[in-house]
Amino acid sequence: MTWSEMEPLLEQACWDTLYMVGWSALIAVVGGLPLGVLLVLTDRGGVLQNVVVNKVVGQVVNIARSLPFIILMVALISFTRWIVGTTIGPEAAIVPLAIGAIPFFARLVETSVREVDGGLVEAVQAMGGSTWTVVRKVLLPEALPSLISSATTTIVALIGYSAMAGTVGAGGLGDLAIRYGYQRFETELMWITVAILAVVISVIQFAGDLAARGLSHRGRPSAAPRLVLLRSAPRAGKPATAPAPAARPADIEPAEPTKVP
């Protein structure tokens, strides 16, 4: 197969893969982020401690994560047909991709949010902050670099899932590699497909790492000292003691010289 014959196939397959991965990643973030935060809030010692809700949600997430993606795709055939009207093509692949990625991303979000210093949460609650304030002002901003890394990991996993989905007619680079590289023995096309996938994953991983480092709080002053200063501030109605002004060189009287007998 010549390059002129492979080029349109590769171009269409790349667009199909980006389409599937883009939409499924967006749905996974929208669905997995609140689910992961809920697992933290309802855990023991959490802001909304509720052991029953935490156990139920945790078990649902564990069961969804335990299913291999191929089995999940087959199990969701009827649901996929009801949602998009078909079971083949990139649109149909988005449904199982998103459903498979939501619990995966939720667990990563849970791990990221648990790393936030509990003292910050207690300080916001002591100042009268609501649960929404704790989530919006403390948990998500402090965990943002780790959340970016988690989203990057999810997108990379989705690219692998999309290649697997190509084996059942979802389209994309995986479908191209199976139909031409394996079934028609077009080895050159298959290796080009593998190279494209490697490049795409490397670019996404580099961009995610760069964004996480840019948003990281490492090397910056922590929020904890600011909270300590707030706690040690003078109470209302009690005047603060002004610090004594430092002595200027002109105000220091010179010592008398010692007389030598």
N, C-alpha and C positions, 0 to 999 in steps of 0.2 A: 504494500500500500504506500503510495507516494504522499509527500507532505501536503500537497494540494487537496488530497482526499481526506487526510486526517484533520486538517485545520478546522473545517466547519464542525466536525464531530466533537473535537476538543473544546471549541468555543461554546457550543451549545451545552455540553456536559458541565463545563465550568460554571456557566450561568445557572444551570439547574441546581448544582451543588450549593452555590452561594445563596440562591433563593430559599432552598430548603433549610439550610443552616441558619440563615439570618432570621427568618420568621420563627423557627422553632426555638432559637436562642432567646429572642425577645419574649416569647410566651413563657419560656422556662424562668426567666428573670422575674417577670411580673407575677408568676404563680409561686415560684420557689422562695422569693425574698420574704413575703409576709409569713409563709409557712415556717421558714427557718427561724424568724424572729419570734413567732408564736411558741415554738418549741423551747426557746430560751425563757420567755416571759412566764410560761406556765410550769416550768420546772421547779423543783424544791428550792426555796429561797428566792424565787423570781418575783418580779413585780406583781404578776397575776397568778400566783401559785395555785395550780389546780392539777393534782396528780392524775386524776381520771382523764381529763382532756389531754394532758401530756402523753400518757400511756397510749391512748387511742390513736392520736395523731402520729406518735412515734411508730406504732405497729403498722399503720397504713403506709407510712413512708418506707419502712423496712421491707414490707411485702412487695411494694412497687419496685424497689431497687433490686430485689432478689430475682426478678424475672429476666431471663436473657432477652435481648432485644428482638431476636427473630421470633421467639414465642410470643412476645408482647405484640408484635405486628400482626401475627396470625390471630391472636385473641381479640384484637381490636378491629378486625375486618368489618364486622357489621356496624360498629360504632363509626368507623371511618366513612363507610358508605352513607350513613345517615347524616354525617356532618358535611361532607364535601360532594357527595353524590357519585363517587368513584373510589376504586381501591388501587388504582395504578396512577403513576405520574407523580411529579413533585408535590402537587397540592395534597394528594393522599398521604404522602410520606410525612408531611408536617405534623399530622395528628399523632401518630405513635412516637415520632421524634420528640415532640413537646411533652407528651405524657411521660415518656421515659426519662426526660431530662429534669423535670420539675422536682421529683424527690431527690435526685442526685445533687442538684444545686441547693436544695433546701438543707441537706446535711452539711454542705460546705458553708452555707450561711450560718448555720447553728454553731459550727466550730469557730468561725470568724468572730461572731458576736460574743461568744463566751470569753474571748481573749480581752475584752474591754474591762478596764479596772472597775471593780465593784464600788470602790470609794467614790467615783464620779457619779454613779447612779444614786448612791445614798445622799450625796451632797445636793443633787438636784431635787430629790424627794424632800429633803429637810428644808429646802427653800420654797416648798409648795408646788413643785412641778408635777404635772399629771403624767399618766403613762405615755400618752402621745408625745409629751415634751421630752420624756426620757428617751424614747425611741428616736425622735427627730433631732434632738440636740446633742445626745450623748452616744447612743449605741451605733447608729448608722454613720455619723461623721467619724467617730474614733475607729470604726472597723472598715472604713471605706477602702484603704489600700488592700487589705486582705480580701474584701469583697470583689475588687477588681481582679485580683489573682484567681479567685474562685470562678468568676465569670469567664476568664480566659481558659481555665481548665475545662469548664463545661463546653465552651465552643469547640475546643480541640476534640473532646469526646464526641460531640455531635458530628464532626466531620467524619470520624470513624464510623459512627452509626449510619450516616448517610451513605457511605460506601457500602455498608452491609445492606442497607435498604435497596440499593441498586440491584441486588440479586433477585429481588421479587418484583422488578418492573417499576421501580420508583424513579428511574432516570439518574442523571448525574455521572460523575466520574466512575463510581463503582459499577454502575450498569454498563458503561462503555468498556471498562476493563474486563468484565465478565463476558460480554457478547463478542467482543473483537479479540481481546487478548487471550481468553481461555477457550471459548467455543470455536473461534476461527483461526486460532494459532497465530495471531498477529502479535508476536512477542514484542516487537519494537513499540507498537502503540501502547501495550500494557506498561512497559517501563517508562514511557513518557508520562502516562497517567500517574504512575507512582511518584515520579519526579515532581509533577505539578502539585500533588497532594503534600509532599514533603516541603515544598517551597511555601505553599499557602499556610501550613501549620507553623512553619518557622517564623513567617511574617506576623501571624496573629500572636504567637507566643512572645515575640520580641516587643510588639506594640503593647501587649498587656503588662509585661514586666516593666517597660518604660513608664507606663501610666501609673503603675503601683508604686514605683520608686519616686515618681514626682509627687504623689499624694501622701507618701509615707511621712509620719511624724517623727521618724528617727532623726536624731540630731537637732530637733527643734525643742524649745522649752516645753515641758509637759504642762498639762492643764492643772495638775495637782497643786503646784506652788501657788497658783492664782486662787484656788479654793481655800488654801491655808490662809492666805492674806485676807480673804473675805471673812473667814471665821474669826481672825484676830483683829478685825477692824473695830473701832470704838462703837459702842452701842448708842442708839439714838437718845439724846438728852444728856449724854455724858461727854463733856468737852475733852477733846484729845489733847494730850500733853505735847506741846511743841518741842521738837528736839533742840537742844542747846546749840547755838551757832558756833561754828568752829572758829577758833582763835586765828586772827590774821597775823601775819608776821610783824606788822607795825604795832599791834597791841601787846606783843610780848616784850617785857622790860628786860634789857640786857643785864646780866649778872655783873656785880661789881668785881673788878679785877682783884685778884689776891695779891696783897702787898708782900714783897719779899724783904725780910729784915736785912 
